[in-house]
Each structure stands twice: as structure tokens, then as C-alpha cells.
């Protein structure tokens, strides 16, 4: 692995998975005992909490009622056409 001229490096997928680093996760770098350490900035959260926060921040608003959504999931076109 190499550091680019801009100081960038790709974090291996296995490391991202282990730390739960999703796209747009803010991280903090520190030096501990002569080694670089990377941690998520926001503190310890579960992977599910990080995914939910990401979806809340970047997800699109649902413009369907719960009845319309259920009709869609059940493949009931009459309910959707009534809209």
C-alpha cells in the first residue's frame, strides 16, 4: 500500500468492516506508541446505529402512505391506482 502525493491512502475493506467505517464517517487520527491510529470521530456506536444515522442524513423522504406502501409490497395495483 502506498500513500499518494496528496497524503491519501485506501483503507482496506477488512479494516473498514472491523471498525464499522461507512462512507462519510468522520475519523480521528492519533499517534500511540509510535503508530498511527484511526478511530471513528463520533465515539462507540453499533454498525446498525451508524447505518440508521447515515440513512436519516442522506435518505429521501417517503412520499407514500403506509397503506400505499403495503399495497406496493403486496402487489395490489388497485390500491395504488386509487391514489
Helices and strands as residue ranges (DSSP letters): H 13-19, E 27-32, E 35-40, H 47-58, H 66-73, H 77-81
